[in-house]
Amino acid sequence: MPKADRQFITIISILKAVKMIQLITRLCSELPPVSEATLHEILQAERSSEVHRHYMQLPCMHSIEYGNATNNGQCLSADFRVVAWNLERCLDVNASAVLLRQYQPDIVLLSEMDNGMARTQQRHTTQALAQELDMYYLYAVEFLELDLGSEIERKLASDDFNCKGWHGNAILSKVRFKSAAMLRFDDHGHWFSGQKVGNHFGEARIGGRMALLAEVATSQGNLLVVSTHLESNVNQNLAYREQQMRTLAQACQQFRPDLPVIIGGDLNSGNNLADGLDHRAEPLFAAMEQVGYHWQANPPGVTTHQSRITLRQDRQQKLDWFCAKAIQCSQREILSAFTPDGMPLSDHEPILADWVYPK
């Protein structure tokens, strides 16, 4: 066989061995809503993985919404600040903006952000928060919620219906985004099919855990920032979240090879494992170190507590993390999610890290 043919076959074999990850890159100024007819159809449908995969093709599940700020920021300085926060629906946009404004973050990585939910007065909480802070935003749907939520959330509801029913991840930035992508970790829909989560049945919803990736410019070069939310319902499977993080690392390399990466969010580390196990049992930490990431931007301390929605007295876990590659942290801190008068804005504390772009 000629040498050129052997080389060609080798290249084809390598390409077959490396499975490309599907990334969603469609951007829009407003996500397309789900029609009432389609929503009614979903509510009447069989609760199975096959049916769920069909509805995962809804346009709102395959698009990223972007919004502009009034400033004309183009690039961050080489020293910049990132906050990651699971805002637990974002019940109070204004108070959350006041808290964030104190710390002047350049990037905010958000999860559990409502859009068109009765429990948050039908507000597009990401858009409203971005406007309060005069920041650009990206928003993607993690779940299409099929009901009003828990009993507590129903009491908070302004209506007996959801205008849009979206719950998702977001990224806020003081500068324009260069590019963006969304990674969906799964499509089988164990929430939709009614599997148990801990000691209760999961919420009725279309969707699954995901990550939102965004490229931003600094004065020294471009950077990839990622907002993610890993699965809570792992049925005591220690490999579940590890595989999600491995997939995310591969997606980052595929989307923007060789850029410094900062991942931030609620990794649900230790959630719903066997009795007595916490985040220290998770293999995801070592797995990410094996592919060049570090966890240096995380101080000791728990990041969760009781809130207006989550009433568990024992809500003391370390779920929220920064994970980074090819960039170093100069300062790190777990902030308080409480207002000055003692009201919790979320069941998660915001985490903060200052970064220095490599020269």
C-alpha positions as CSV (number, residue, x, y, z in Angstrom):
1,M,0.0,0.0,0.0
2,P,1.4,3.4,-0.9
3,K,2.6,5.6,2.0
4,A,0.0,8.3,1.3
5,D,-2.8,5.8,1.4
6,R,-1.6,4.5,4.8
7,Q,-1.4,8.0,6.2
8,F,-4.9,8.7,4.9
9,I,-6.3,5.5,6.6
10,T,-4.5,6.5,9.8
11,I,-6.1,9.9,9.8
12,I,-9.6,8.4,9.2
13,S,-9.0,6.0,12.1
14,I,-8.1,8.8,14.5
15,L,-11.1,10.8,13.4
16,K,-13.4,7.8,14.1
17,A,-11.8,7.3,17.5
18,V,-12.3,10.9,18.6
19,K,-16.1,11.5,19.0
20,M,-17.0,15.0,18.2
21,I,-19.3,16.6,20.8
22,Q,-22.4,18.3,19.6
23,L,-22.3,22.0,20.5
24,I,-25.2,24.5,20.0
25,T,-24.0,27.8,18.6
26,R,-27.2,29.4,17.3
27,L,-27.6,32.9,18.7
28,C,-30.8,34.9,18.8
29,S,-32.0,38.2,20.4
30,E,-35.1,36.4,21.9
31,L,-35.7,32.7,22.4
32,P,-38.7,31.3,20.5
33,P,-41.5,30.5,22.9
34,V,-43.3,27.2,23.1
35,S,-46.8,27.4,21.8
36,E,-49.8,26.5,24.0
37,A,-50.7,23.7,21.7
38,T,-47.3,22.2,22.0
39,L,-47.3,22.6,25.8
40,H,-50.7,20.8,26.0
41,E,-49.3,18.1,23.8
42,I,-46.3,17.6,26.1
43,L,-48.5,17.4,29.2
44,Q,-50.6,14.6,27.6
45,A,-47.6,12.7,26.2
46,E,-46.1,9.4,27.5
47,R,-43.3,10.0,30.0
48,S,-40.5,8.1,28.2
49,S,-37.0,8.8,27.0
50,E,-38.1,8.5,23.4
51,V,-40.8,11.2,23.8
52,H,-38.4,13.4,25.7
53,R,-35.8,13.3,22.9
54,H,-38.5,14.4,20.5
55,Y,-39.4,17.5,22.6
56,M,-35.7,18.3,23.1
57,Q,-35.7,19.4,19.5
58,L,-37.8,22.4,20.4
59,P,-36.1,25.6,19.0
60,C,-35.8,27.1,22.5
61,M,-33.7,24.2,23.6
62,H,-31.3,24.7,20.7
63,S,-30.6,28.4,20.9
64,I,-28.7,30.9,23.0
65,E,-30.2,34.3,23.7
66,Y,-27.9,37.3,23.9
67,G,-28.5,40.8,25.1
68,N,-26.5,44.0,24.8
69,A,-25.4,46.6,27.4
70,T,-25.3,50.4,27.0
71,N,-21.5,50.4,27.4
72,N,-19.2,49.6,24.5
73,G,-16.8,47.4,26.4
74,Q,-14.6,45.4,24.0
75,C,-11.9,43.7,26.2
76,L,-11.2,43.1,29.9
77,S,-8.0,44.1,31.6
78,A,-5.4,41.4,32.2
79,D,-6.6,41.4,35.9
80,F,-10.3,40.7,36.2
81,R,-12.9,39.3,38.6
82,V,-15.4,36.5,38.1
83,V,-18.3,35.6,40.4
84,A,-20.3,32.3,40.1
85,W,-23.7,32.0,41.7
86,N,-26.6,29.6,41.7
87,L,-29.3,32.2,42.3
88,E,-32.1,29.6,43.0
89,R,-34.7,31.1,40.5
90,C,-33.5,34.7,41.2
91,L,-36.5,35.6,43.4
92,D,-35.2,39.2,44.0
93,V,-33.4,40.7,41.0
94,N,-32.9,44.1,42.6
95,A,-31.4,42.9,45.8
96,S,-29.2,40.4,43.9
97,A,-27.9,43.3,41.7
98,V,-27.2,45.3,44.8
99,L,-25.1,42.5,46.3
100,L,-23.2,41.9,43.0
101,R,-22.6,45.6,42.5
102,Q,-20.6,45.7,45.7
103,Y,-18.0,43.4,44.3
104,Q,-17.8,44.8,40.7
105,P,-17.4,41.5,38.9
106,D,-16.3,41.6,35.2
107,I,-17.9,38.2,34.5
108,V,-20.9,36.6,36.4
109,L,-21.6,32.9,35.8
110,L,-25.2,32.1,36.8
111,S,-27.4,29.1,37.2
112,E,-31.0,28.4,38.1
113,M,-32.2,31.6,36.4
114,D,-36.0,31.8,35.7
115,N,-37.6,33.3,32.6
116,G,-41.3,33.6,32.4
117,M,-42.1,31.6,35.6
118,A,-45.0,32.5,37.8
119,R,-42.9,32.0,41.0
120,T,-40.6,34.9,39.8
121,Q,-43.5,37.1,38.5
122,Q,-42.9,36.0,34.9
123,R,-39.7,38.1,34.8
124,H,-36.7,37.4,32.5
125,T,-34.5,37.5,35.5
126,T,-31.2,37.3,33.6
127,Q,-32.1,40.2,31.3
128,A,-33.4,42.2,34.3
129,L,-30.2,41.6,36.3
130,A,-28.0,42.4,33.3
131,Q,-29.8,45.7,32.8
132,E,-29.4,46.6,36.5
133,L,-25.6,46.0,36.2
134,D,-25.3,47.3,32.6
135,M,-23.7,44.0,31.4
136,Y,-24.0,42.0,28.3
137,Y,-25.7,38.6,28.8
138,L,-26.1,35.1,27.3
139,Y,-29.0,32.9,28.4
140,A,-29.8,29.3,27.6
141,V,-32.6,27.0,28.7
142,E,-31.7,24.1,31.0
143,F,-35.3,23.1,31.6
144,L,-38.8,23.8,30.3
145,E,-40.8,23.6,33.5
146,L,-44.2,21.9,33.1
147,D,-45.8,23.1,36.4
148,L,-45.5,25.9,38.9
149,G,-42.9,24.2,41.1
150,S,-43.0,23.2,44.7
151,E,-45.7,24.1,47.2
152,I,-43.6,27.0,48.5
153,E,-43.0,28.2,45.0
154,R,-46.7,28.1,44.2
155,K,-47.3,30.4,47.2
156,L,-44.8,32.8,45.6
157,A,-46.5,32.7,42.2
158,S,-48.1,35.7,40.7
159,D,-50.3,33.7,38.3
160,D,-51.6,30.1,37.9
161,F,-49.6,29.7,34.7
162,N,-46.0,30.2,33.4
163,C,-45.6,32.6,30.4
164,K,-42.6,30.7,29.2
165,G,-41.6,28.2,31.8
166,W,-37.9,28.5,31.3
167,H,-35.1,27.8,33.9
168,G,-31.5,28.0,32.8
169,N,-27.9,29.1,32.9
170,A,-26.5,32.6,32.0
171,I,-23.3,34.5,31.7
172,L,-23.0,38.3,32.3
173,S,-20.1,40.2,31.0
174,K,-18.8,43.8,31.1
175,V,-17.5,43.4,27.6
176,R,-19.0,42.0,24.4
177,F,-18.9,38.3,23.7
178,K,-16.7,37.1,20.9
179,S,-18.5,33.7,20.5
180,A,-20.7,31.4,22.4
181,A,-21.8,27.7,22.6
182,M,-24.1,25.5,24.6
183,L,-23.3,21.9,25.6
184,R,-26.1,19.6,26.7
185,F,-24.9,16.7,28.8
186,D,-27.9,14.4,28.1
187,D,-31.2,14.1,26.4
188,H,-32.8,11.0,28.0
189,G,-35.0,13.0,30.4
190,H,-35.0,11.2,33.7
191,W,-36.7,14.3,35.3
192,F,-39.4,14.1,32.6
193,S,-39.9,10.4,33.2
194,G,-40.5,10.8,36.9
195,Q,-37.4,9.2,38.5
196,K,-36.8,9.8,42.1
197,V,-34.3,12.5,43.2
198,G,-33.1,11.8,46.7
199,N,-36.3,11.1,48.7
200,H,-38.7,12.7,46.4
201,F,-39.8,12.5,42.8
202,G,-38.2,15.0,40.4
203,E,-39.9,18.0,38.9
204,A,-42.0,17.7,35.7
205,R,-39.7,19.2,33.1
206,I,-38.2,18.9,29.6
207,G,-34.5,19.3,29.4
208,G,-31.3,18.3,31.2
209,R,-28.1,19.6,32.7
210,M,-25.9,21.8,30.5
211,A,-23.1,24.2,30.2
212,L,-22.9,27.7,28.6
213,L,-19.5,28.6,27.0
214,A,-18.5,32.1,26.1
215,E,-15.3,33.6,24.6
216,V,-14.3,37.1,25.8
217,A,-11.3,39.3,25.0
218,T,-8.8,40.6,27.5
219,S,-5.9,43.0,26.8
220,Q,-3.6,40.0,26.8
221,G,-5.6,37.6,24.8
222,N,-9.0,35.8,24.6
223,L,-10.5,33.6,27.3
224,L,-13.2,31.0,27.6
225,V,-15.6,31.3,30.5
226,V,-18.1,28.6,31.3
227,S,-21.3,28.6,33.5
228,T,-22.4,25.0,34.3
229,H,-24.8,23.1,36.5
230,L,-24.2,19.4,37.0
231,E,-26.7,16.7,37.8
232,S,-28.1,16.4,41.3
233,N,-29.9,13.1,40.6
234,V,-27.1,10.6,40.1
235,N,-28.6,7.7,42.0
236,Q,-25.4,7.2,44.0
237,N,-23.3,6.8,40.9
238,L,-19.9,8.4,41.6
239,A,-19.0,8.3,37.9
240,Y,-21.9,10.4,36.7
241,R,-20.7,13.9,37.4
242,E,-17.1,12.9,36.6
243,Q,-18.2,12.0,33.1
244,Q,-20.1,15.3,32.8
245,M,-16.9,17.2,33.7
246,R,-14.8,15.1,31.3
247,T,-17.3,15.9,28.5
248,L,-17.2,19.6,29.4
249,A,-13.3,19.6,29.3
250,Q,-13.5,18.0,25.8
251,A,-16.1,20.5,24.7
252,C,-14.0,23.4,25.8
253,Q,-11.0,22.1,23.8
254,Q,-13.1,21.4,20.8
255,F,-14.8,24.8,20.8
256,R,-11.8,27.1,21.4
257,P,-8.6,25.0,21.5
258,D,-5.8,26.2,23.8
259,L,-7.5,29.2,25.3
260,P,-7.3,29.6,29.1
261,V,-10.6,28.3,30.6
262,I,-12.5,29.3,33.7
263,I,-15.4,27.0,34.6
264,G,-17.7,28.1,37.5
265,G,-21.0,26.8,38.9
266,D,-22.9,24.4,40.9
267,L,-21.3,21.0,40.5
268,N,-23.7,19.3,42.9
269,S,-20.6,17.6,44.4
270,G,-21.6,15.1,47.0
271,N,-25.4,15.5,46.3
272,N,-27.5,12.3,46.6
273,L,-24.5,10.0,47.2
274,A,-24.6,7.1,49.6
275,D,-25.0,8.0,53.3
276,G,-21.9,9.6,54.8
277,L,-20.3,10.6,51.4
278,D,-19.8,14.2,50.5
279,H,-17.9,16.2,47.8
280,R,-14.6,14.6,48.8
281,A,-15.8,11.3,47.4
282,E,-16.3,12.7,43.9
283,P,-13.7,11.5,41.3
284,L,-14.4,14.6,39.1
285,F,-11.7,16.6,40.9
286,A,-8.9,14.2,40.0
287,A,-10.3,13.6,36.6
288,M,-10.1,17.3,35.7
289,E,-6.6,17.6,37.1
290,Q,-5.6,14.7,34.8
291,V,-6.5,16.9,31.8
292,G,-4.7,20.0,33.0
293,Y,-7.2,21.8,35.1
294,H,-6.8,23.0,38.7
295,W,-9.0,23.8,41.7
296,Q,-6.9,26.5,43.3
297,A,-9.5,29.2,43.2
298,N,-11.7,27.5,45.9
299,P,-11.2,28.4,49.6
300,P,-12.4,26.0,52.3
301,G,-16.0,26.3,53.5
302,V,-19.5,25.2,52.6
303,T,-21.5,27.1,50.0
304,T,-25.1,26.2,50.8
305,H,-27.7,27.1,53.5
306,Q,-31.4,27.3,54.2
307,S,-33.4,29.7,52.0
308,R,-36.9,31.0,51.3
309,I,-37.4,27.9,49.0
310,T,-35.1,25.3,50.5
311,L,-36.1,24.9,54.1
312,R,-33.8,22.0,55.1
313,Q,-32.0,22.9,58.3
314,D,-29.0,20.6,57.3
315,R,-28.4,22.4,54.0
316,Q,-24.6,22.6,54.6
317,Q,-22.7,21.4,51.6
318,K,-19.8,22.4,49.3
319,L,-21.4,22.4,45.9
320,D,-20.0,25.5,44.1
321,W,-16.6,25.6,42.5
322,F,-14.2,27.2,40.1
323,C,-12.2,24.9,37.9
324,A,-9.5,26.5,35.6
325,K,-6.9,25.7,33.0
326,A,-3.9,27.8,31.9
327,I,-4.7,30.7,34.1
328,Q,-4.0,31.5,37.8
329,C,-6.2,32.9,40.6
330,S,-4.8,35.8,42.7
331,Q,-7.7,36.0,45.2
332,R,-10.6,33.8,46.2
333,E,-13.6,34.2,48.5
334,I,-16.9,32.7,49.4
335,L,-19.4,35.6,49.7
336,S,-22.6,35.8,51.6
337,A,-26.0,35.5,49.8
338,F,-27.8,37.4,52.6
339,T,-29.1,40.9,52.4
340,P,-28.2,43.4,55.2
341,D,-31.5,42.6,56.9
342,G,-30.8,38.9,56.8
343,M,-32.9,37.7,53.9
344,P,-31.3,34.8,51.9
345,L,-31.3,35.6,48.1
346,S,-30.5,31.9,47.3
347,D,-29.6,28.7,49.0
348,H,-26.1,29.0,47.5
349,E,-23.4,31.5,48.4
350,P,-21.8,33.4,45.5
351,I,-18.1,32.5,45.0
352,L,-15.6,35.0,43.8
353,A,-12.1,34.8,42.2
354,D,-9.7,37.3,40.8
355,W,-7.6,36.1,37.9
356,V,-4.5,37.2,36.1
357,Y,-4.2,36.4,32.4
358,P,-1.0,34.7,31.5
359,K,1.7,36.8,29.8
